[in-house]
Amino acid sequence: MKGLLVKDLLVMIKSKKVILFMLFIGIVGGINDISFATGYILMVLTILSLSTISYDEANHGLKTLFTLPISKSDYVKEKYLFSLIITGIGFVFVTILGCFSKSGFMETLIILSTALFLLAISLPFQLKEGNEKGRIVLLVVVFGCTFLFAFLNQFIPKFFESIESLLNTLDPTMFSVGLLITSIILYIISMMVSIRIYNKKIVD
């Protein structure tokens, strides 16, 4: 597990110029409003952490990888752990960045929960079908949710008003923490599903 984590970390370091450029855009965009920087940076790091799967699959690299003393279950667990670590690093970064902004910590927790939710959905598809198809699923989910919200806002405006009224009755801290706990539970369930799926996959 440690060796796999180091391998993926080195893969990420190879993309350090891209990561630094993306972080720079996030910082500049979040000077006046941390919400943009929080969402942007966390999502970018989330997607980049998933790109390590494509590196493993390139040139039938998985066949070589599984000659080492690791199981398919170990491989899946490492991908989930690595994605969680990278997303956690992003969370710490935007939290520190938030100290220089007027935005609150609870908003960052909500966006972190969203990132974990997207990972929980996309990772099973990426591990089963490959990184490219999994990335398509992630984009479909993101844009699908965007269009759904736009549709509801256009044709059922009272839908969002009722949700806003409901959220106003909830304690912001309890809501944010509850959402984070829910996303973590879904993340763990997703990992167990991925292990079952990947154990049946024929590695080529």
DRENPA-3360 file (N, C-alpha, C; in nm, 2 decimals, always signed):
BEGIN
1 = MKGLLVKD = +0.08/-0.12/+0.00/+0.00/+0.00/+0.00/+0.09/+0.13/+0.00 ~ +0.19/+0.13/+0.08/+0.28/+0.24/+0.09/+0.35/+0.26/-0.04 ~ +0.39/+0.15/-0.10/+0.46/+0.17/-0.23/+0.37/+0.22/-0.34 ~ +0.24/+0.18/-0.34/+0.15/+0.23/-0.44/+0.12/+0.38/-0.42 ~ +0.11/+0.42/-0.29/+0.09/+0.56/-0.26/+0.21/+0.65/-0.31 ~ +0.33/+0.60/-0.29/+0.45/+0.67/-0.33/+0.45/+0.68/-0.48 ~ +0.41/+0.57/-0.55/+0.41/+0.57/-0.70/+0.31/+0.68/-0.75 ~ +0.19/+0.68/-0.69/+0.09/+0.78/-0.74/+0.13/+0.92/-0.71;
9 = LLVMIKSK = +0.20/+0.94/-0.59/+0.25/+1.07/-0.56/+0.35/+1.12/-0.66 ~ +0.44/+1.03/-0.70/+0.54/+1.06/-0.80/+0.48/+1.10/-0.93 ~ +0.37/+1.02/-0.96/+0.30/+1.05/-1.09/+0.24/+1.19/-1.08 ~ +0.18/+1.23/-0.96/+0.13/+1.36/-0.95/+0.23/+1.47/-0.95 ~ +0.35/+1.44/-0.90/+0.46/+1.54/-0.90/+0.50/+1.57/-1.04 ~ +0.49/+1.47/-1.13/+0.53/+1.49/-1.27/+0.44/+1.60/-1.34 ~ +0.32/+1.61/-1.28/+0.22/+1.71/-1.33/+0.22/+1.84/-1.25 ~ +0.34/+1.87/-1.18/+0.34/+1.98/-1.08/+0.32/+2.11/-1.15;
17 = KVILFMLF = +0.37/+2.13/-1.27/+0.35/+2.26/-1.34/+0.20/+2.28/-1.37 ~ +0.13/+2.18/-1.41/-0.02/+2.19/-1.43/-0.09/+2.22/-1.30 ~ -0.05/+2.15/-1.19/-0.11/+2.17/-1.06/-0.09/+2.31/-1.01 ~ +0.04/+2.36/-1.02/+0.07/+2.49/-0.97/-0.01/+2.60/-1.05 ~ -0.02/+2.58/-1.18/-0.09/+2.67/-1.26/-0.24/+2.68/-1.22 ~ -0.30/+2.56/-1.20/-0.44/+2.55/-1.16/-0.46/+2.62/-1.02 ~ -0.37/+2.59/-0.93/-0.37/+2.65/-0.80/-0.36/+2.81/-0.81 ~ -0.28/+2.85/-0.90/-0.26/+3.00/-0.92/-0.39/+3.06/-0.97;
25 = IGIVGGIN = -0.46/+2.99/-1.06/-0.59/+3.04/-1.11/-0.69/+3.04/-1.00 ~ -0.69/+2.94/-0.92/-0.78/+2.93/-0.80/-0.76/+3.04/-0.70 ~ -0.63/+3.07/-0.67/-0.60/+3.17/-0.58/-0.64/+3.31/-0.63 ~ -0.61/+3.34/-0.76/-0.64/+3.47/-0.82/-0.79/+3.48/-0.82 ~ -0.86/+3.38/-0.86/-1.01/+3.38/-0.87/-1.08/+3.39/-0.74 ~ -1.01/+3.35/-0.63/-1.07/+3.35/-0.50/-1.02/+3.47/-0.41 ~ -0.96/+3.57/-0.47/-0.91/+3.68/-0.39/-1.03/+3.75/-0.32 ~ -1.14/+3.77/-0.39/-1.26/+3.84/-0.34/-1.36/+3.75/-0.28;
33 = DISFATGY = -1.36/+3.62/-0.34/-1.47/+3.53/-0.29/-1.40/+3.39/-0.29 ~ -1.39/+3.33/-0.17/-1.33/+3.20/-0.15/-1.41/+3.09/-0.21 ~ -1.54/+3.11/-0.23/-1.62/+3.00/-0.28/-1.57/+2.95/-0.42 ~ -1.53/+3.04/-0.51/-1.48/+3.00/-0.63/-1.35/+2.91/-0.62 ~ -1.26/+2.97/-0.54/-1.13/+2.90/-0.51/-1.15/+2.76/-0.45 ~ -1.24/+2.76/-0.35/-1.27/+2.63/-0.28/-1.32/+2.52/-0.38 ~ -1.42/+2.56/-0.46/-1.48/+2.46/-0.55/-1.38/+2.42/-0.66 ~ -1.31/+2.52/-0.72/-1.22/+2.50/-0.83/-1.10/+2.42/-0.79;
41 = ILMVLTIL = -1.04/+2.45/-0.68/-0.91/+2.38/-0.64/-0.95/+2.24/-0.60 ~ -1.05/+2.22/-0.52/-1.09/+2.08/-0.48/-1.12/+2.00/-0.59 ~ -1.20/+2.05/-0.69/-1.24/+1.97/-0.80/-1.12/+1.93/-0.89 ~ -1.03/+2.03/-0.91/-0.92/+2.01/-1.00/-0.83/+1.90/-0.94 ~ -0.80/+1.91/-0.81/-0.72/+1.80/-0.74/-0.79/+1.67/-0.74 ~ -0.92/+1.67/-0.73/-1.00/+1.54/-0.73/-0.98/+1.48/-0.87 ~ -1.00/+1.55/-0.97/-0.98/+1.49/-1.11/-0.84/+1.45/-1.14 ~ -0.74/+1.53/-1.09/-0.60/+1.49/-1.11/-0.57/+1.36/-1.04;
49 = SLSTISYD = -0.62/+1.34/-0.92/-0.60/+1.22/-0.84/-0.65/+1.10/-0.92 ~ -0.76/+1.12/-0.99/-0.81/+1.00/-1.07/-0.73/+0.97/-1.19 ~ -0.65/+1.07/-1.24/-0.57/+1.05/-1.36/-0.47/+0.94/-1.34 ~ -0.43/+0.91/-1.22/-0.33/+0.81/-1.19/-0.37/+0.67/-1.24 ~ -0.50/+0.65/-1.26/-0.55/+0.52/-1.31/-0.51/+0.51/-1.45 ~ -0.52/+0.62/-1.53/-0.48/+0.61/-1.67/-0.33/+0.58/-1.69 ~ -0.25/+0.63/-1.60/-0.11/+0.60/-1.60/-0.08/+0.45/-1.58 ~ -0.16/+0.39/-1.49/-0.14/+0.25/-1.46/-0.18/+0.16/-1.58;
57 = EANHGLKT = -0.29/+0.21/-1.65/-0.34/+0.13/-1.76/-0.26/+0.15/-1.89 ~ -0.18/+0.25/-1.90/-0.11/+0.28/-2.02/-0.01/+0.17/-2.05 ~ -0.01/+0.13/-2.18/+0.08/+0.02/-2.23/+0.07/-0.11/-2.15 ~ -0.05/-0.14/-2.11/-0.08/-0.27/-2.03/+0.01/-0.27/-1.90 ~ +0.02/-0.15/-1.84/+0.10/-0.14/-1.72/+0.04/-0.22/-1.60 ~ -0.09/-0.25/-1.60/-0.15/-0.32/-1.49/-0.09/-0.46/-1.48 ~ -0.07/-0.52/-1.60/-0.01/-0.66/-1.59/+0.12/-0.66/-1.52 ~ +0.20/-0.56/-1.54/+0.33/-0.55/-1.48/+0.31/-0.52/-1.33;
65 = LFTLPISK = +0.22/-0.43/-1.30/+0.19/-0.39/-1.16/+0.15/-0.51/-1.08 ~ +0.06/-0.60/-1.13/+0.01/-0.71/-1.05/+0.11/-0.83/-1.05 ~ +0.23/-0.81/-1.10/+0.33/-0.91/-1.07/+0.39/-0.89/-0.94 ~ +0.37/-0.77/-0.88/+0.42/-0.74/-0.75/+0.32/-0.80/-0.64 ~ +0.37/-0.81/-0.52/+0.28/-0.87/-0.42/+0.17/-0.78/-0.37 ~ +0.08/-0.75/-0.46/-0.04/-0.67/-0.43/-0.16/-0.74/-0.49 ~ -0.28/-0.73/-0.42/-0.40/-0.78/-0.47/-0.48/-0.68/-0.54 ~ -0.59/-0.72/-0.61/-0.68/-0.62/-0.67/-0.75/-0.54/-0.56;
73 = SDYVKEKY = -0.78/-0.60/-0.45/-0.84/-0.53/-0.34/-0.75/-0.42/-0.29 ~ -0.62/-0.45/-0.28/-0.52/-0.35/-0.23/-0.51/-0.24/-0.33 ~ -0.52/-0.27/-0.45/-0.51/-0.16/-0.56/-0.63/-0.07/-0.55 ~ -0.75/-0.12/-0.53/-0.87/-0.04/-0.52/-0.86/+0.05/-0.39 ~ -0.82/-0.01/-0.28/-0.82/+0.06/-0.15/-0.72/+0.17/-0.16 ~ -0.61/+0.15/-0.23/-0.50/+0.25/-0.25/-0.56/+0.37/-0.33 ~ -0.63/+0.34/-0.43/-0.69/+0.45/-0.52/-0.78/+0.54/-0.44 ~ -0.86/+0.47/-0.35/-0.96/+0.55/-0.27/-0.88/+0.63/-0.16;
81 = LFSLIITG = -0.78/+0.57/-0.10/-0.70/+0.64/+0.00/-0.62/+0.75/-0.06 ~ -0.56/+0.73/-0.18/-0.49/+0.84/-0.24/-0.58/+0.95/-0.28 ~ -0.69/+0.92/-0.34/-0.79/+1.03/-0.38/-0.83/+1.11/-0.25 ~ -0.85/+1.04/-0.14/-0.89/+1.10/-0.02/-0.78/+1.19/+0.03 ~ -0.66/+1.14/+0.03/-0.54/+1.22/+0.07/-0.53/+1.35/-0.01 ~ -0.53/+1.34/-0.14/-0.52/+1.45/-0.23/-0.63/+1.55/-0.21 ~ -0.75/+1.50/-0.19/-0.87/+1.59/-0.17/-0.85/+1.66/-0.03 ~ -0.80/+1.58/+0.07/-0.77/+1.64/+0.20/-0.67/+1.75/+0.20;
89 = IGFVFVTI = -0.57/+1.73/+0.12/-0.46/+1.83/+0.10/-0.52/+1.96/+0.04 ~ -0.61/+1.94/-0.06/-0.68/+2.05/-0.12/-0.77/+2.13/-0.02 ~ -0.83/+2.05/+0.07/-0.92/+2.10/+0.17/-0.84/+2.19/+0.27 ~ -0.72/+2.14/+0.31/-0.64/+2.22/+0.40/-0.59/+2.35/+0.34 ~ -0.56/+2.33/+0.21/-0.51/+2.45/+0.13/-0.61/+2.56/+0.12 ~ -0.73/+2.52/+0.08/-0.84/+2.62/+0.07/-0.89/+2.67/+0.20 ~ -0.87/+2.59/+0.31/-0.91/+2.64/+0.44/-0.81/+2.75/+0.49 ~ -0.68/+2.73/+0.46/-0.58/+2.83/+0.49/-0.61/+2.96/+0.41;
97 = LGCFSKSG = -0.64/+2.93/+0.28/-0.67/+3.04/+0.19/-0.80/+3.12/+0.24 ~ -0.89/+3.05/+0.30/-1.01/+3.11/+0.35/-0.99/+3.20/+0.47 ~ -0.87/+3.18/+0.54/-0.84/+3.27/+0.65/-0.83/+3.42/+0.61 ~ -0.80/+3.43/+0.47/-0.78/+3.57/+0.42/-0.90/+3.62/+0.35 ~ -1.01/+3.54/+0.36/-1.14/+3.58/+0.30/-1.25/+3.60/+0.40 ~ -1.36/+3.65/+0.35/-1.47/+3.67/+0.44/-1.56/+3.55/+0.45 ~ -1.54/+3.45/+0.36/-1.63/+3.33/+0.36/-1.60/+3.25/+0.48 ~ -1.70/+3.16/+0.51/-1.70/+3.08/+0.62/-1.64/+2.94/+0.60;
105 = FMETLIIL = -1.61/+2.87/+0.71/-1.55/+2.74/+0.70/-1.66/+2.63/+0.66 ~ -1.78/+2.66/+0.69/-1.89/+2.56/+0.67/-1.91/+2.55/+0.51 ~ -1.89/+2.65/+0.44/-1.91/+2.65/+0.30/-1.80/+2.56/+0.24 ~ -1.68/+2.56/+0.29/-1.57/+2.47/+0.25/-1.61/+2.33/+0.27 ~ -1.67/+2.30/+0.39/-1.71/+2.16/+0.42/-1.81/+2.11/+0.32 ~ -1.90/+2.19/+0.28/-2.01/+2.15/+0.19/-1.94/+2.11/+0.05 ~ -1.85/+2.20/+0.01/-1.78/+2.17/-0.12/-1.69/+2.04/-0.11 ~ -1.63/+2.02/+0.00/-1.55/+1.90/+0.03/-1.65/+1.78/+0.02;
113 = STALFLLA = -1.76/+1.79/+0.08/-1.86/+1.68/+0.07/-1.90/+1.65/-0.07 ~ -1.91/+1.76/-0.15/-1.95/+1.74/-0.29/-1.84/+1.67/-0.37 ~ -1.71/+1.70/-0.34/-1.60/+1.64/-0.40/-1.59/+1.49/-0.37 ~ -1.62/+1.45/-0.24/-1.62/+1.31/-0.20/-1.73/+1.24/-0.27 ~ -1.85/+1.31/-0.28/-1.96/+1.25/-0.35/-1.93/+1.21/-0.50 ~ -1.87/+1.31/-0.57/-1.83/+1.29/-0.71/-1.73/+1.17/-0.72 ~ -1.63/+1.17/-0.63/-1.54/+1.06/-0.63/-1.61/+0.92/-0.61 ~ -1.70/+0.92/-0.51/-1.77/+0.80/-0.48/-1.85/+0.74/-0.60;
121 = ISLPFQLK = -1.90/+0.84/-0.69/-1.97/+0.80/-0.81/-1.88/+0.76/-0.92 ~ -1.77/+0.83/-0.94/-1.69/+0.81/-1.06/-1.59/+0.70/-1.04 ~ -1.53/+0.68/-0.92/-1.43/+0.58/-0.91/-1.47/+0.44/-0.95 ~ -1.59/+0.39/-0.91/-1.63/+0.25/-0.96/-1.63/+0.24/-1.11 ~ -1.68/+0.34/-1.18/-1.68/+0.34/-1.32/-1.54/+0.34/-1.38 ~ -1.45/+0.43/-1.32/-1.32/+0.44/-1.38/-1.24/+0.31/-1.36 ~ -1.26/+0.25/-1.24/-1.19/+0.12/-1.22/-1.24/+0.01/-1.30 ~ -1.37/+0.01/-1.33/-1.43/-0.10/-1.41/-1.41/-0.08/-1.56;
129 = EGNEKGRI = -1.43/+0.05/-1.61/-1.43/+0.07/-1.75/-1.30/+0.14/-1.80 ~ -1.22/+0.19/-1.71/-1.10/+0.27/-1.75/-1.12/+0.42/-1.72 ~ -1.01/+0.49/-1.72/-1.01/+0.63/-1.68/-1.09/+0.72/-1.77 ~ -1.08/+0.69/-1.91/-1.15/+0.78/-2.00/-1.30/+0.77/-1.99 ~ -1.35/+0.65/-1.98/-1.50/+0.63/-1.97/-1.54/+0.68/-1.83 ~ -1.46/+0.66/-1.73/-1.49/+0.70/-1.60/-1.50/+0.86/-1.59 ~ -1.41/+0.92/-1.67/-1.41/+1.07/-1.67/-1.54/+1.12/-1.74 ~ -1.58/+1.04/-1.84/-1.71/+1.08/-1.91/-1.82/+1.07/-1.81;
137 = VLLVVVFG = -1.82/+0.97/-1.73/-1.93/+0.95/-1.63/-1.93/+1.07/-1.53 ~ -1.81/+1.11/-1.49/-1.80/+1.23/-1.40/-1.85/+1.35/-1.46 ~ -1.82/+1.38/-1.59/-1.87/+1.50/-1.66/-2.02/+1.49/-1.67 ~ -2.07/+1.37/-1.71/-2.21/+1.36/-1.72/-2.29/+1.39/-1.59 ~ -2.23/+1.34/-1.48/-2.29/+1.37/-1.35/-2.29/+1.52/-1.32 ~ -2.17/+1.58/-1.34/-2.16/+1.72/-1.31/-2.25/+1.81/-1.40 ~ -2.25/+1.79/-1.53/-2.33/+1.86/-1.62/-2.48/+1.83/-1.60 ~ -2.51/+1.70/-1.58/-2.64/+1.66/-1.55/-2.71/+1.73/-1.44;
145 = CTFLFAFL = -2.63/+1.74/-1.33/-2.68/+1.81/-1.21/-2.70/+1.96/-1.24 ~ -2.60/+2.01/-1.32/-2.61/+2.16/-1.35/-2.74/+2.18/-1.43 ~ -2.77/+2.10/-1.53/-2.89/+2.12/-1.62/-3.01/+2.09/-1.54 ~ -3.01/+1.99/-1.44/-3.12/+1.96/-1.36/-3.16/+2.08/-1.27 ~ -3.06/+2.14/-1.21/-3.08/+2.26/-1.13/-3.13/+2.38/-1.21 ~ -3.08/+2.39/-1.33/-3.12/+2.50/-1.42/-3.27/+2.48/-1.46 ~ -3.30/+2.36/-1.49/-3.44/+2.32/-1.53/-3.54/+2.35/-1.41 ~ -3.50/+2.31/-1.30/-3.58/+2.33/-1.18/-3.60/+2.47/-1.15;
153 = NQFIPKFF = -3.49/+2.55/-1.16/-3.49/+2.69/-1.13/-3.58/+2.77/-1.23 ~ -3.58/+2.72/-1.36/-3.66/+2.78/-1.47/-3.81/+2.75/-1.46 ~ -3.84/+2.63/-1.44/-3.98/+2.58/-1.45/-4.05/+2.56/-1.31 ~ -3.97/+2.54/-1.21/-4.02/+2.52/-1.08/-3.95/+2.61/-0.98 ~ -3.96/+2.74/-0.99/-3.89/+2.83/-0.90/-3.92/+2.81/-0.75 ~ -4.04/+2.77/-0.72/-4.07/+2.75/-0.58/-4.00/+2.63/-0.52 ~ -3.94/+2.54/-0.61/-3.87/+2.43/-0.56/-3.75/+2.47/-0.48 ~ -3.67/+2.57/-0.53/-3.55/+2.62/-0.46/-3.59/+2.71/-0.34;
161 = ESIESLLN = -3.70/+2.78/-0.36/-3.75/+2.86/-0.24/-3.78/+2.77/-0.12 ~ -3.84/+2.66/-0.15/-3.88/+2.57/-0.04/-3.76/+2.50/+0.02 ~ -3.66/+2.47/-0.06/-3.53/+2.41/-0.01/-3.46/+2.52/+0.07 ~ -3.45/+2.64/+0.02/-3.39/+2.75/+0.09/-3.45/+2.77/+0.23 ~ -3.59/+2.77/+0.23/-3.66/+2.79/+0.36/-3.63/+2.67/+0.45 ~ -3.62/+2.55/+0.40/-3.58/+2.44/+0.48/-3.44/+2.45/+0.54 ~ -3.35/+2.49/+0.46/-3.21/+2.50/+0.50/-3.19/+2.61/+0.61 ~ -3.28/+2.71/+0.59/-3.27/+2.82/+0.69/-3.31/+2.78/+0.83;
169 = TLDPTMFS = -3.39/+2.68/+0.83/-3.44/+2.63/+0.96/-3.34/+2.54/+1.03 ~ -3.24/+2.49/+0.95/-3.13/+2.40/+1.01/-3.01/+2.48/+1.06 ~ -2.95/+2.42/+1.16/-2.82/+2.48/+1.21/-2.71/+2.46/+1.10 ~ -2.65/+2.57/+1.05/-2.55/+2.55/+0.95/-2.44/+2.46/+0.98 ~ -2.39/+2.46/+1.11/-2.28/+2.37/+1.14/-2.33/+2.22/+1.14 ~ -2.44/+2.19/+1.20/-2.49/+2.06/+1.20/-2.52/+2.01/+1.06 ~ -2.57/+2.10/+0.97/-2.60/+2.06/+0.83/-2.47/+2.02/+0.76 ~ -2.37/+2.11/+0.77/-2.24/+2.09/+0.70/-2.17/+1.96/+0.75;
177 = VGLLITSI = -2.17/+1.94/+0.88/-2.10/+1.82/+0.94/-2.18/+1.70/+0.90 ~ -2.31/+1.70/+0.90/-2.40/+1.59/+0.86/-2.38/+1.55/+0.72 ~ -2.37/+1.65/+0.63/-2.34/+1.63/+0.49/-2.21/+1.56/+0.47 ~ -2.11/+1.61/+0.54/-1.97/+1.55/+0.53/-1.97/+1.40/+0.58 ~ -2.04/+1.38/+0.69/-2.04/+1.24/+0.74/-2.12/+1.15/+0.64 ~ -2.22/+1.20/+0.58/-2.30/+1.12/+0.48/-2.21/+1.09/+0.35 ~ -2.13/+1.19/+0.31/-2.05/+1.17/+0.19/-1.94/+1.07/+0.22 ~ -1.88/+1.07/+0.35/-1.78/+0.98/+0.39/-1.84/+0.83/+0.39;
185 = ILYIISMM = -1.96/+0.82/+0.44/-2.03/+0.69/+0.44/-2.05/+0.64/+0.30 ~ -2.09/+0.73/+0.21/-2.11/+0.69/+0.07/-1.98/+0.65/+0.00 ~ -1.87/+0.72/+0.04/-1.74/+0.70/-0.01/-1.69/+0.56/+0.03 ~ -1.72/+0.52/+0.15/-1.68/+0.38/+0.20/-1.76/+0.28/+0.13 ~ -1.89/+0.30/+0.11/-1.98/+0.21/+0.04/-1.93/+0.19/-0.10 ~ -1.89/+0.30/-0.17/-1.84/+0.30/-0.30/-1.71/+0.22/-0.31 ~ -1.63/+0.23/-0.21/-1.50/+0.15/-0.21/-1.53/+0.00/-0.21 ~ -1.63/-0.04/-0.12/-1.66/-0.18/-0.11/-1.72/-0.23/-0.24;
193 = VSIRIYNK = -1.80/-0.15/-0.31/-1.86/-0.19/-0.44/-1.75/-0.20/-0.54 ~ -1.66/-0.11/-0.54/-1.55/-0.11/-0.64/-1.46/-0.23/-0.62 ~ -1.44/-0.27/-0.49/-1.36/-0.39/-0.47/-1.42/-0.52/-0.53 ~ -1.55/-0.53/-0.51/-1.62/-0.64/-0.57/-1.62/-0.64/-0.72 ~ -1.63/-0.52/-0.78/-1.63/-0.51/-0.92/-1.49/-0.54/-0.98 ~ -1.39/-0.48/-0.91/-1.25/-0.50/-0.97/-1.20/-0.64/-0.95 ~ -1.24/-0.71/-0.85/-1.20/-0.85/-0.83/-1.25/-0.94/-0.94 ~ -1.35/-0.90/-1.01/-1.41/-0.97/-1.12/-1.35/-0.93/-1.26;
201 = KIVD = -1.28/-0.82/-1.26/-1.23/-0.76/-1.38/-1.11/-0.84/-1.43 ~ -1.10/-0.86/-1.56/-0.99/-0.92/-1.62/-0.89/-0.81/-1.66 ~ -0.77/-0.81/-1.60/-0.67/-0.71/-1.63/-0.60/-0.74/-1.75 ~ -0.59/-0.64/-1.84/-0.52/-0.67/-1.97/-0.41/-0.56/-1.99;
% end
